[in-house]
Amino acid sequence: MQRRMSDLAFQDYYPDDVSHCYGCGRLNEHGIQLKSRWDGEESVAYYTPKPYHTAVPGYVYGGMLASLIDCHGTGTAAAAGYRAEGRTMDSQPPLRYVTAALNVNYLRPTPLGDPLEVRGRVKEVKGRKVVVEAWIIAGGEVCVRGEVVAVQLPEAMRQS
Ligand SMILES: CCCCCCCC(=O)SCCNC(=O)CCNC(=O)[C@H](O)C(C)(C)COP(=O)(O)OP(=O)(O)OC[C@H]1O[C@@H](n2cnc3c(N)ncnc32)[C@H](O)[C@@H]1OP(=O)(O)O
């Protein structure tokens, strides 16, 4: 059955040539394939880490958590970029964002096994830059807080 446009996640709109990212690329069969969507003024994604995404046994590896903040942040940045231009994510030309800066603070250990809720809020849209704050909730508690500075993909990084 064909999916409705509103069912699509931000990352589903990424053109094929930028859909190989380990965190969010729908074409990376080994990756997380994170799916982010608007939830009112915030954005939200869900992911349950695998048993091997372990730090200390029973707790999630911090690099995995940073990846979730990173790709939820850049995905939210892309959606915010289109929104700021008053157009939909399937319109042309495509807007593509990469991570310029990633800040992650681990507030408490994140239990492994629980579904994680990743949330984001746009702090700033300025020219080619979007700043997104993001946080991760496990078992009803905020375990991680971070911030992503996303900048539109430079020409030099484009393959197509
Ligand atoms: C596209 C779909 C895939 C999504 C993948 C997302 C996750 C990823 O892993 S991306 C891979 C990791 N990231 C990279 O490899 C990026 C490497 N870096 C670069 O290419 C460049 O440094 C880049 C593009 C980030 C910025 O360079 P450039 O395009 O020259 O930006 P520039 O014009 O200097 O700055 C634009 C704005 O961003 C800000 N900015 C740039 N870098 C930073 C930084 N490190 N920290 C804070 N702000 C920054 C600038 O201050 C400026 O802000 P303002 O307009 O307010 O003055």
The ligand as an ORCA input file, in Angstrom:
! r2SCAN-3c Opt
* xyz 0 1
  C      22.789     15.595      4.020
  C      22.164     14.391      4.664
  C      23.143     13.624      5.541
  C      23.048     14.093      6.961
  C      24.243     13.686      7.733
  C      24.276     14.417      9.033
  C      25.233     13.883     10.021
  C      26.689     13.903      9.592
  O      27.411     13.040      9.995
  S      27.342     15.128      8.564
  C      29.119     14.689      8.548
  C      29.895     15.459      9.554
  N      30.013     16.837      9.169
  C      30.918     17.233      8.234
  O      31.675     16.479      7.662
  C      30.937     18.719      7.912
  C      32.378     19.220      7.690
  N      32.420     20.685      7.759
  C      32.134     21.444      6.695
  O      31.922     20.965      5.573
  C      32.038     22.943      6.909
  O      32.851     23.307      7.993
  C      30.571     23.398      7.197
  C      29.698     23.096      5.987
  C      29.978     22.683      8.410
  C      30.535     24.900      7.491
  O      31.355     25.566      6.577
  P      30.789     26.735      5.678
  O      29.827     26.187      4.703
  O      31.929     27.505      5.123
  O      29.973     27.580      6.719
  P      30.221     29.076      7.154
  O      29.718     29.945      6.039
  O      31.618     29.290      7.645
  O      29.263     29.165      8.404
  C      27.854     29.197      8.275
  C      27.317     29.446      9.668
  O      27.557     28.256     10.470
  C      28.339     28.591     11.627
  N      29.289     27.513     11.875
  C      30.096     26.876     10.995
  N      30.834     25.942     11.611
  C      30.491     25.999     12.934
  C      30.899     25.285     14.075
  N      31.811     24.319     14.024
  N      30.352     25.612     15.274
  C      29.385     26.597     15.340
  N      28.949     27.301     14.267
  C      29.501     27.005     13.096
  C      29.065     29.899     11.244
  O      29.418     30.638     12.380
  C      28.002     30.598     10.410
  O      27.038     31.142     11.266
  P      26.538     32.681     11.103
  O      25.811     32.721      9.780
  O      25.664     32.922     12.267
  O      27.774     33.536     11.066
*
